[in-house]
Amino acid sequence: MPTRSALVGSAVGLHARPAAIISEAVRELGAEVRIGLPGAPPVDAASALLILTLGAGPGSTVEISGADQGAVDRIATLVERDLDG
């Protein structure tokens, strides 16, 4: 399963707006993508609420995984951007 690490780029971390943008992108891709903190169980990235439960702050490293490398890369790129700007 393809996995990629990414640093959270949003100044507020994976809070409401970034989580909503990421979850919407996952649903649009139609692929199963999971996101989690290293060493912790990942959550379904299609759920903004589950992303919020990670408590990932700005600069935190998260791991994105899924069956499709393109989807993993797309979501990792979103995580690395400041989505709250």
N, C-alpha and C positions, 0 to 999 in steps of 0.2 A: 504494500500500500504506500503510495507516494506521500512523503511528509516533508514539510518545510518549516523552518523556524523563522519568525518575524518579530521585529521590535515594534511595539505599539507606538504609533506616531502621533496620535491625538493627544493634545495637551491635557485633556481630562481623562485619558485612558479609554477603555472600552465601556463608556457610559451610554446613556440612552440613545443619543443621535448616532454615534458610530455603530453601536450594536444594531440599530434599525437598518442602517445602510448596508452593513455586512450581511445581515440575515436576508434582506430583500435581494441582494446580489446572488446569494446562494440559491434562493428559490427560483430566480430567473435563469440561472445556469442549469437547473434541473438535475443537479448532481448531489450526491451525499458528501458533505464536507463536515469534518469535526474540528473543533478548536479547543485547546486546553493549555494549562500551565504545565511546564515540564514536571514530570513525576506525579501528576494528578490525572484523574480520569477526564478525558475530553468530553465535550458536550456537542450537541447538534447545532451547527452554525446557522441553520435555517431558523433558529429560535432566538429572537432578540433577548427574551427573558432569560434563557439559559446562558447566553453570552454575558449578561449582566452578573450572573452568579459567580463568574470567574473572579471578579474583583481585580482585573488586570489594569494596573495604572500606567501612566505614561512611561515609556521606556522599558516596560516589562517585556520579557520574551515569552511568546506563545508558540505553540506548535500546531500547525494546520495540516490535516491529513484527509485523504479521500481516495477513491478509486481512480479518479481522473486527474492527471498531472496538471492539465490546463486549468481546471477549476481550482486546484490547490494554489497554483501560482497566482491566479486572478484574485483570490481572497487574501493571500499573503500580501499582495501589492496594496489592496485596500487597507489592511491592518496597519501597514507602514505609513500611510498617508495621514495628515491631520484632517480628519473627517468632521471636525467640529468647527472649522473655520468658515 
